Amino acid sequence: MLAWSSQITKGLAMSFPHRQLVAPLLLINCLLVAPFCLGSPFRESVTIAVLQVASAATLVGGSFAIFDLFRQGSAAAVAVGQAITPVPALAFSLLLLSSSVTVWQAVGDVVVSAAVLLALGPVFGQLSRLRAAVTVLLAAAFNGLLVVLTKLLTDRGVGVAEIYATRTGLAGVAARMIVAPRDIPLGAYRPLTVRSAMQSAYFVLLILAVQRGSPVTVQTLAATTPIMLLVADAVLGRRRPPARLVLAALGVMAGVALSVT
């Protein structure tokens, strides 16, 4: 699901001003899930409000970073970059959740990071190696923090639909204030909605998984995305994926295997 969503995102980012896509996508995400909040009581507290705002701010920063990567690199390269997220997720879990970490989990995260660094460089087009590294690290940090904030919200009894609809709604409004979608035609909203439906389904399932388990384990398992994207990239583009990305994806899989041991 996420693999096909990423392919759509890549096409949108190459066809339209990529930063202008962030606000409408986030707002569509919110509208798709908001009806599931009807009839469910909202949890109200200062702590929950702060966590929701922090989640929205994190989502905005991560979304802009990810779309910058989609604009310059292939969909598979972006997914490999996102696979570094288990490392900041681990760090933020230790800081905010006081989670215990096994040796294998730490080793697995290091392996995943090394594999991601292998993928950086020429696959990102006009991005320099330094800029690519910084953008990937920012995206990873935002995503890692977001999954930990999600765990903090679920631990306080906030429902899945409430978390997602509130987060994407606030983030969409904020992104709209930062970059208005002035050059996005009405015809683009059909693929935008398809992409939002796929992405929303993925993240709702991710929140459900975080609700029931460790955010580090969930994020590490999500790092298997590169394999699916490499297949989708090769099939849809009718070309062989770069050897650097294949090796990086295999490294990510090895790291995931160690982390869940």
N, C-alpha and C positions, 0 to 999 in steps of 0.2 A: 504493500500500500504506500509506504513512505517512498519507496523507490520510484513508483510512477508519479507520485506527487512532486518529487524532486525534478523529474524530467519536465513536467509542466512548468514548474517554477523557473527552470533554466530557460525555457522558451519565452516565458513572459519577461524575464529579466533582460533578455537579448532583444526583445521587440519594443519595449517601452522604457521610459526613465525608471530605473530599477528602484530607486528610493521612494518614488511616488506610489509604488505598488504596496508598500508596507501598510499604510493606514487603511485602505479599502479591504485588504486581506484580513487584517485583524478585526475590523468591524463586521465583516461577513462571518468570520469565525464566531464572534459573539452572537450574532443573530441566529445562527444555526443551532446553538446550544441553549440560548436563553429560554425557549419555550419549556425546556425540561426543568427549569427552576420554578415554574408555576405550581403553586400548592405546597411548596416545600418552605419551611421556615428558614429565614436567613439568620445566621449566627452573628450577633452584634457584640463587639467589644473593641476597646481601643487597640489591643494587641492584634486582633484579627484585621482591623482596618489598616494598621501599619504594615502588616505582612502582605495584605492585598496590594497596597500602593507600591511597596518594595518589589513585589512580583511583577506588577505592571511596568515599572521603570526598568527592571531587569529584562523583561520581554522586549521592550522597545530597543534597548541597546543591542541585545542579541539579534533581533530581527534585522536591523540595519547592517550589522556586521556580516550576517549570513548572506544577505542580498548583495553586498559588495563582493563576496566570494563567488556567488553565482554569476555575477556579471563578468568576472575575469577568468574563472576556471571552469572545468567541466563538472557535471553533476557528480561524477564519481570522486573527483578531487575534493569537492566540497564535503562530501560525506566522510571521506577519510580525515579531513580536517576536524569535523565535528566529533570524530571518534576519540579525540583527546579529552573530551569532557569528563570521563571517569576520574581523572586526576584532580581537577578542581572540585568535583562532587565529593571526592574523598576528603579533601582539605576542608571544605565548608561543613561537611558532616562532623568532622572532629571539632571544629570551632563552635558550631551552633547546636549540634545534637549530642555531643559527647559520646559518639559512637565508638565502639571498639573496632580495631582493624587487624585482620590476620596478616601473617607474613606473605602468604600466597596472594592475598588481595593486593597488597602493596607492590609485590613483584609483577603481578599481572598489569597493574596500572602503569608501571614503568615500561613494560614491554609495549603496551598500547601507545604510550607517548613516543617511544623510539620509532615505532612503525609510522606514526603520523609525521614525524620530522623527516623520515625518509621520503615521504610523498611531496614535501614542499619543494618549490623551485620552479622549473620550467613549465609545469602543467598549469600555472596560474597566469599565463599570457603576459600582459603588460605589468603585472605586479612584480616588484622586486622581491628577492628572497626575504629581506628584512621586513618589508611591508606585509608580505604574505604571512610570515611568522607572527607578526603582531596582530593582524586581523584574525587569524586562526585562534590565537591565544585569548583574544578578547571574546570571540564567539564561544569558546570553550568555557571561559570563566563565567560568562553570563548564563550559559545553559546549566553549568554545574551548580551555580547559586540558585537558579530557578527550581531545580528539582529538590533541593534542600528546603527552600521556602515552601514548596508544595507539601513536603512532609510535615513541616511545622503547622501548616494549615489543617491537614488531615488529622493530625494529632489533637487538634482543638475541636474536632467534630464538624468541620466545614465540609459540605458535600461536594462531590466531583463537579456537578453542573455549576454550582455556585462559584467554585474556585475558577473554573475555566471561563465562564461567561463574564464574571467580574473582571478578571485579569485581562482578557482580550478587549473588553469594552473600554476600560480605562486606558489600556495601551493604544488602542485604535484612536481614541480622542487625542491623546498626547502626540502620537505620530502625525495625525492630521494637522496639529498646530505647528509641528516642526517642518514637515514637507507636505504641502497640499497636493492632491492628485489632479492637478490642472490639465495634464496632457494625457490622461487615461481615457480613451473613448468608451462609449457605452458598450460597443461590441466586445470589449475586453472583459466585461464583467461575467460573461458565461464561463470562459476558462478559469477566471478568478474564483468563481463559485465552486467549480469542480475541484480545483486545487484546495480550496478552503474545506470542503467536505472531507477530502482524504486526510488532510492535515489534522483537522479537528478530531476525526475518528482515531487517529494515531495518538494524539495527545490525551484524549479522554481515557484511552486504554492505558497510557503511561501513568496518568494520575491514579487510576484504579490499582495499578501494580505498586506504585509508591505507597498508596494507602495500606496495602497489605504486606509490604516488605521493606527492605533496606533501599534507600535512594541510590546508594553506591552500586549495589548489585543490579538494580534496575537500569541504571545509566550504563553500566558496563555491558549488560546484555544488549542494550540499544545500539552499542557500538558495532554490532554485526551488520549494520546497514550498508557499509561499503561493499560487501559481497553482493548483496542484492542490486546495488546501484551499478556495480561493474557489469553485471549480467545485462541489466536494462540498457546501460550505455552502449554495450557492444551490440546487442540485438537491434535496438532502435537506430543506432548510427551505422550499422553494418560495417564495423571496424573493430580491430583488435585493440583492447585497452592498453595503455602504456605499461611497460614492464615494471616501472617504478611504482605505479599504483597497485598492480597485482601483488607485488612483494609487500607493500604496505598493508594491504587488506589482509593478506595471510598473517602478517605480524599481529594485526588487530585481533584476528580470530584466536591466535595463540595466547595473547594476553587475556582475552575473555575467558578462555578455558582455564587459565591459571587462577583468575579472580574468583571463579565460581567453584573451585576445587574445595 
